[in-house]
Amino acid sequence: MKAVIMAGGEGSRLRPLTCDRPKPMVPVMNRPLMEYSVELLKEHGLRDIKVTLQYQPEQIMEHFGDGHKFGVELHYFIEDHPLGTAGSVKNASGLDETFIVISGDALTDFNLSQAVEFHRLKGAAATLVLTAVNNPLEYGVVLIDNQGKIKRFLEKPGWSEVFSDTVNTGIYILEPEVLDLIAPEKVVDFSKNVFPEMLKRNMPLLGCVLDGFWCDIGDLREYCRAHRRVLQGKVKLKLNAAQLEQGIWAEKGVTVSPLARLAGPIYLGRGCSIEAGARVMEETVLGSYTLVGERATVKRGITWERACLGTGSALRGGVLCTAARLAPRAAVFEESVVGDHSMVQEGAVIKPGVKVWPAKSVESGVILQDSLIWGDKISRTIFGQDGIRGEVNRSLTPEMASRLGAVYGSLDSQQAVLVSSDRQPPSLMIKQALVSGLLSAGAAVLDAGELISPIARQAICLLKVQGGVHVSASEERGNNHNLRIRFWDQAGLPLTRSQERKIEQLYFREDFNRPPGGEVGEALRLPDLAQLYLQEILGNVSADKIARAGFRIASGYLSPYLQRLLASLWQSLRCTIISINHGETGRPGSYRQSRLQIRSKEVARLVRYNNASLGVIFDREGEQLLLFDETGRAIDGDLYTALWSLLAFREKQKGPVAIPINVSQAVEKLAQRYRGRVLRAKATPRSLMELGQREQQDQRRICSPAALSFDGVAALVYLLDFMAAHDLTLSGLLKEIPAIKILERETACPWAKKGRVMRRLVQESSRQKTEMIDGLKIYHPEGWALILPDPDRPSYHVYGEGYSEEISASLTDFYINRINALQREALEREHSAKPTGKR
């Protein structure tokens, strides 16, 4: 008699257990699930076995081979596309006598010989093996008469449709004639197609109810239940282990510290190591070569091969897949899963029911409440240097935005919050989620609709609200689907790091207001705020002088909002605009780096060919401004800052001019020339905006480099005003700026080593003049170097400036090489510190 194992299951309900393997290869009691089906067939004399495959067939074929090491003969049949349960069996050739069909992804100890005997005795064409279950809703329910003849069946009924507690187990004894009912290469299912057709034709279709254990392991709860039933002795399986003492089974090579505690029933796979103070408690199964570190505890937990539990970590009713790691003091709770090769770092907690997909990282201290599926890590630091960035519906979801809104609204629900965005559909979706969260926490919302961030920041100050939230498409290189959420305080400034930390803590604790229905917030739609913004800018300049100057401006791509905003501005200032919009739509991705470089060349050419006074390119938010003088020379980076510093010094207002720490020393030379002062500041948006705001409000300085770095529209108007008032060209202003020879490079450095590398650099430079305003600035006789850790990426930025470009390059290269050398030294020490030998 022959047998067919259906092993094509994808096991989608078991993910992430089945992300990297077919369901029959999921381990149960430290062995692939399908091994038990092969063993059961062999036990009942069925050694000629055909295996139907579809999802990741290579894994099954590689593990089982031709079946000889299992004492059977296996033949494989691969489906190019899913054929259904009956279609897959039809695809297996050579079934010319009575045969049995069994699933490769269910666990059972049924007496198959009893079912075969029943089939032959009754002269059935098909016999379904049935069993009684408490909850039949997830199975095919079958009603039989006293002779075993099937009268009725229904796939996955509702409770109102349930007519029996006996269900179809997916084990069938069939005669070859049944195959004639199955069309070749078609999707055909036994329960939905074949068996109903047999009833119609009055073919002998019977059901045999068997006692014993059966579980189809359809979801994580059933997967864990199967292990516990085996450990409780309720399943008749042959375990590849010896019983050390009552309830404690162990495979070969297990080492247990005499100071560890074991409490059965438990199962320890080959080569497991349990260290001093560790506790492995009841209903636990450890996969091969699992390491349970000192004082770690496992209770009702399941691990797969090469899992690792660090010192003091805990696994309570969860699953650690292949090579998953818990760092010291990390914890995983009931019905949670940590996927293959994922890492739960020190002190992190995986809450009950949460699933971490393969190859993810949960950073230190995170309390993970939601499954981690997209992206590569979850961090307890949500904020980056300038807000929260993420890929839409991956690392930045509506659920996340709603929770963030609830947290921010909980900080002071007595005051209103201004909310705005660009008009991109993803931005609007995330904005609506933020609004829902804010309202749910009892905060009032002022919906400003579509805005650019400089207008939103100004509106926060004018309206005297608690703060604001702005959503816009991110302009990061290489990703067209990233968004950025920015939170501002009541002064229109980015939040302080302490405020961001408070939001992060409340976010992960889910600690926010949930007032009764009558106390939720209300949303009010605001009128267009753009005119107030333009009025303030025009109030600081002489519009008549600008108009008389007759500026011709070559403009690169403008977002639709900026086009509308600037149209009235150009009309007021009577400027002539030469545009190269090319019919752009303004969709996300329009500002990718390669396109920006192309537009820079186009605008430079446009300036020269049209005798323009200057050229401009704005970013989508109207914050960043790229200038071109009348010769087409681009003005950005340090040259842009130096230009505004020059204008600030020429204003001759009291007080220092604030610039970032990483800008060229050319600004100090300008300060000497104009008897001004320079204040070096952190190169962070909050620091620069705060200083810029102070300069404009307290010192009445219009041309503040710090402030105008974040308001490109105002910067352009103030530049036009200065040029008109002094009858200057842009190239004429640039001639006053000393040569800039600064260079910048970036080098990778893992997060875990960034602190150590910086400590060593500080120690090594202790005898030199240094500054630590932001990063580490080291002065040399021939120039200076700045080592600045990137706040958002595992890397360092190194800036170097000397008397010549060669010296700038040598300073930059020296510290790049030193950072890399310190990383190598740290890695060598780690390797030398690792113990040798096998456990």
Secondary structure, DSSP 8 states (H G I E B T S, - for coil): -EEEEE-----GGGTTTTSSS-GGGSEETTEETHHHHHHHHHHTT--EEEEEE-SSHHHHHHHHTTSGGGTSEEEEEE-SS--HHHHHHHTS----S-EEEEETT-EE---HHHHHHHHHHHT-SEEEEEEE-S-GGGSEEEEE-TT-BEEEEEES--GGG---SEEEEEEEEE-GGGGGGS-TTS---IIIIIHHHHHHTT--EEEEE--S-EE---SHHHHHHHHHHHHTT-S----SSEEEETTEEE-TT-EE-TT-EE-SSEEE-TT-EE-TT-EE-SSEEE-TT-EE-TT-EEES-EE-TT-EE-TT-EEES-EE-TT-EE-TT-EE-TT-EE-TT-EE-TT-EE-TT-EE-TT-EE-TT-EE-S-B-SSSEE-S---BTTBEEEEBTTTB-HHHHHHHHHHHHHH-TTS-EEEEE-S-HHHHHHHHHHHHHHHHTT--EEEEEE--HHHHHHHHHHHT-SEEEEEEE---TT-SSEEEEEEE-TTS-B--HHHHHHHHHHHHHT------GGG---EEE----HHHHHHHHHHTS-HHHHHHHT-EEEE----HHHHHHHHHHHHHHT-EEEE--TT----TTTT-HHHHHHHHHHHHHHHHHTT-SEEEEE-TTS--EEEE-TT--EE-HHHHHHHHHHHHHHHT-SS-EEEETTS-THHHHHHHHTT--EEEE-SSHHHHHHHHHHHHHHS--SS-HHHHTT-HHHHHHHHHHHHHHHT--HHHHHTTS-----EEEEEE--HHHHHHHHHHHHHHTTTS-EE-SSSEEEEETTEEEEEEE-SSSSEEEEEEEESSHHHHHHHHHHHHHHHHHHHHHHHHHHHHHS--S--
